[in-house]
Amino acid sequence: MPRVAEAGHEGTSPGPFGIIILAGGGGRRLGGQDKPGLVVGRRTLLGSVVAAGTAAGARRVLVVGPARPGLDGVSFVSEQPPGAGPVAALRRGLAEVLPSWVAVLAADLPFLREHHLSALLAAAAGQQGAILVDGAGRPQWLVGCWQTDPLGRAVAGYQGTSLGGLLGPLAPVPVSLTPAPGEPPPWLDCDTPEDLRRARELAGAPG
């Protein structure tokens, strides 16, 4: 995958966009806890991702996973069977009516913000999509923005279970975003108790 120059925080969205948040996992590495409902800082993990999308101007916010209170303007759907994995969840989300662009995001990104999504959308203009790469250059398949129609066609014809196997052939633009001094990285997710502890420390809360 080619590496692009580091993106800035400003740019123009290529068009109206929505968000699909994949929130149906079982939190096995967190002992079965409700991962999207865990609190880091002042919000749940899912609440932080929803807030980033809303602030960036998403026309629709769709969560694939159990319905949760307190998230106004959010639609909830479930893949079948529940917990069938991220490709099945993405396929279910894309079955809904969405704008011409869609951000596909994990539900456990406490430090994702409006300007990160805006940078991804700007980088995706004229392409099929753009994804975030972390500080080591690794693609973050659950932090990306895509043209909805090509993504839907790719999902419809894909028989595998790997997000990288599905999304890689779309040749997304890789986007590097260096956090500002003192700013936690937007790609930091919370898969394990150690991840959660670190995120809470970075957010200024006890682990």
N, C-alpha and C positions, 0 to 999 in steps of 0.2 A: 504494500500500500504506500503510495507516495506521501511524503511529509510536506505540509504546507508551512508557510511562514506563520509565526504566531499571530493569532487574530487579536484585534483590539476589542474594546467593549462597545464600540459604536457601529452602526450599520443599518441598512434598510431591509425590512422583512421582504422576502420575495412574493408574498401574497398572504391572504387570510390563512390562519393556521389553527389547528386544534391540538389537543394533547391526549395521548393514550398512556395511562400510568398502569404498569403491571404490578398488581398488589395481591396476587392470589397464592403466593408461596406459603409453605408451612412453617417457616422459621426454624427448621430442624437444627441448624448450628447454633441457634439461640435457645435450645431446650424446648422448642415448641411454642415460644412466646409469640404474641401477636406483633410481629415486627413492624408493620406500618403504623401501628398504634403506639409504639414506644416514643417517649418524649425525649427530645434533645433540645436544650435551650427552652424556649417558650412554646414550642409547637411539637405535635407529633411528627414523625418522619414523613408520613403521607401529607400532613398539613403543610409542611415546608415545600414539598414539591408542587402541591396545588397552588400555594401562594406565589411561587415563582412563575408558574404558567399564567396565572391570572394577571399578575403585574406586567408580564410581557405582552399581554393583549390577546390571549387565546380566545377564539370564538366559542370553543367547546372544550370542556374538560371531562374526560371519560376515564373512569377507573374500572379496570377488570379485576374484580375481587369482591369480597363481602361489603355490603352497604354499611356505611358508618355515619353517625350523626355529626352535626356541627360543621359540615362542609357545604355551604350554600352554593347552588349553581352547578354542582357536580352530578354527573350521571354515573350509575353503577350497573355493570353487567357482569356475567360470570361465564367463563369458558366451561365446556362440557367434555369430560367430567371436571369438576373443580380440582385445581391443583395439577392439571395435565401438563404444565410446563409453559415456558415463555412463548414458544412459537404458537402453541394452541391459544394462549391468551391474546397474543397479537392478532391472530386470525379472527378471534371473536370481536376484538375491538374494531377491526377494520370492516366488519360487517355492518357497523353503524354508519349513518350519514355524517361525513366529516368534510371540513374545508379542503382546499387544494393542497395544503401542506399539513403535515402532522409531526409533532415531536413525540418520540417513543422514549419513555423514561421509566426507570426503576422507582419503586416507592420508598426507597431508603437512602435518600440523598439529602441530608440535613443542611448542606451548605450550597446547594444549587440556588442560583438567584436569577432575577430577571435579565441582568446584563449577560449572563452566560448563554441563556437561550437566544437572546437577540444576536449575539455573535455567531452562534451556530446557524441561525436562520439566514443571516447575511452571507455567510460562507457558502450556504447551500444554493444560493441564487444561481440559476443557469446550470445546475447539476441535478442529479437524482437525489442527492442527500449529502449530509455532513455529519460526522461523529466527533465526539470529544476524544482526545488521546490524553492519557495521564502523564505524569512527570517523567516516566520511563519510556514514553512513546507507545504504550499499549492501547489498542482501541477499546473504547468503552461502549459496547454495543447497546447498552441501555441508557445512553445519553446522546441521542441523535435526533436530527430533523430530516424529514423525507418528503418528496413529492408523493402525495397519497396514491395516485393511480399506479405508477410503477411499483410502489411497495405492495399494493393490493394484488397486482398481477404476480409478483414474485412469491407472495405468500400462497396464492391459490395454486401455484404449480410446484410447491416445495413439499417434499415428502419426509424430510429429515426433522431433527429436533434441536439442532444447533443454531443459535441466533447468528453466530459468525458465518456459518455455512449459508444461511439465508440472505444476510445483509451484505456480506463481502462482495458478491458478484455485482451488486448495484454500484460499485466503485465510488463510495462516498468520499467526500473531501475530508481528510483528517484535520482537526482543528486543535491547536495547542493554546491553552489559556494559562498563563502563569499567574497564580494568585498574587494579589497585592500584599505588601508587608503586613503580617499579622492576620491575613485572611486565610481561613482553611481552604483546602482544595475542593473544587466543586465535584470532583470524581470520588471523594471519600464516601464509601457506603458502609453499611452496618450489618455485615454478615455474621459476625462472631461477637461473643462477649467482650473481647479485647477491642474490636472495632467500635463497639458501642461506648465502652469506657473512654476511648480516645476522643470520640466525637463529643462526648459530654464534657470532657476536660477542655477541649478547644472552644466549646460553647460557653465555658465559664461556669459549668455546673459540676457538682461532685459526681464521680463515677458510681 
